[in-house]
Amino acid sequence: MKRRDFLSLLGLSAGSTLIPAPVARLIRETCVLGGQPLIIPPRSSKSSIIYAVHEYGDYHLHFGDPDAEPPLPTWEEFIDSRGVNLSNDKERSEFLQEYFGWDPSEGEPEPEIPLSEPIDGWAEDFYMEWDFEMHESPMAMAYRYLADLPLGDSGKAFKGDPLGRLRFIEGDRPGSNLTYVEAPDLATIACLQHRLNELNENIRIEIR
């Protein structure tokens, strides 16, 4: 068996990196023919973990515990992230109207913002749909981490079928902000682990 390539897809660009023949043969025999995972861990025992969670026939990658409850920011942190200056009457009024439903035309007193408490209501919905799904979820963090790595030689293709294929997805349907990396099979995960080891990233993939 000749050396096989591992193809990384990022948006509309593609790049490949060759997998050495002995590793490619082992991945093919174990993952493709045997249907078993193959994770060759990094040398360090203190490696970080990317979880590959089997969902809907594919594996979604998570940099962080996929079962952990999302930590909500406090109102103070949320206000800072939006760049709102509460000392500015106009900015404060617009913020209170948008997230607290305050109507100054009714003569209502300004609602008090519980700065040290976690956000709720519309602010929580907004945070989960935009900040969390696009940037701070374990799936989004895996996307942004892997997208910054030279997983493949951009624009370079090799002859033959790829042994693995990653899909980098931003919004899987109209109106969705989900940002994630998808691996269709165990061979792709094995190829990714091999490439991470080559790059000395000290990352171990754990399959769930």
LINPEKA-V428442 format. One record per residue. N is the residue number from 1. RES is the residue in one letter. SS is DSSP state (hx for helix, st for strand, lp for the rest). Layout:
# LINPEKA-V428442
N_RES_SS / N_RES_SS
This chain:
# LINPEKA-V428442
1_M_lp / 2_K_lp / 3_R_lp / 4_R_st / 5_D_st / 6_F_st / 7_L_st / 8_S_st / 9_L_st / 10_L_st / 11_G_lp / 12_L_lp / 13_S_st / 14_A_st / 15_G_st / 16_S_st / 17_T_st / 18_L_st / 19_I_st / 20_P_lp / 21_A_hx / 22_P_hx / 23_V_hx / 24_A_hx / 25_R_hx / 26_L_hx / 27_I_hx / 28_R_hx / 29_E_hx / 30_T_hx / 31_C_hx / 32_V_hx / 33_L_hx / 34_G_lp / 35_G_lp / 36_Q_lp / 37_P_lp / 38_L_lp / 39_I_lp / 40_I_lp / 41_P_lp / 42_P_lp / 43_R_lp / 44_S_lp / 45_S_lp / 46_K_lp / 47_S_lp / 48_S_st / 49_I_st / 50_I_st / 51_Y_st / 52_A_st / 53_V_st / 54_H_st / 55_E_st / 56_Y_lp / 57_G_lp / 58_D_st / 59_Y_st / 60_H_st / 61_L_st / 62_H_st / 63_F_lp / 64_G_lp / 65_D_lp / 66_P_lp / 67_D_lp / 68_A_lp / 69_E_lp / 70_P_lp / 71_P_lp / 72_L_lp / 73_P_lp / 74_T_st / 75_W_hx / 76_E_hx / 77_E_hx / 78_F_hx / 79_I_hx / 80_D_hx / 81_S_hx / 82_R_hx / 83_G_lp / 84_V_lp / 85_N_lp / 86_L_lp / 87_S_lp / 88_N_lp / 89_D_hx / 90_K_hx / 91_E_hx / 92_R_hx / 93_S_hx / 94_E_hx / 95_F_hx / 96_L_hx / 97_Q_hx / 98_E_hx / 99_Y_hx / 100_F_hx / 101_G_lp / 102_W_lp / 103_D_lp / 104_P_hx / 105_S_hx / 106_E_hx / 107_G_lp / 108_E_lp / 109_P_lp / 110_E_lp / 111_P_lp / 112_E_lp / 113_I_lp / 114_P_lp / 115_L_lp / 116_S_lp / 117_E_lp / 118_P_st / 119_I_lp / 120_D_lp / 121_G_hx / 122_W_hx / 123_A_hx / 124_E_hx / 125_D_hx / 126_F_hx / 127_Y_hx / 128_M_hx / 129_E_hx / 130_W_hx / 131_D_hx / 132_F_hx / 133_E_hx / 134_M_hx / 135_H_hx / 136_E_hx / 137_S_lp / 138_P_hx / 139_M_hx / 140_A_hx / 141_M_hx / 142_A_hx / 143_Y_hx / 144_R_hx / 145_Y_hx / 146_L_hx / 147_A_hx / 148_D_lp / 149_L_lp / 150_P_lp / 151_L_lp / 152_G_lp / 153_D_st / 154_S_st / 155_G_lp / 156_K_lp / 157_A_lp / 158_F_lp / 159_K_lp / 160_G_lp / 161_D_lp / 162_P_lp / 163_L_lp / 164_G_st / 165_R_st / 166_L_st / 167_R_st / 168_F_st / 169_I_st / 170_E_st / 171_G_lp / 172_D_lp / 173_R_lp / 174_P_lp / 175_G_lp / 176_S_lp / 177_N_lp / 178_L_lp / 179_T_st / 180_Y_st / 181_V_st / 182_E_st / 183_A_st / 184_P_lp / 185_D_lp / 186_L_hx / 187_A_hx / 188_T_hx / 189_I_hx / 190_A_hx / 191_C_hx / 192_L_hx / 193_Q_hx / 194_H_hx / 195_R_hx / 196_L_hx / 197_N_hx / 198_E_hx / 199_L_lp / 200_N_lp / 201_E_lp / 202_N_lp / 203_I_st / 204_R_st / 205_I_st / 206_E_st / 207_I_st / 208_R_lp
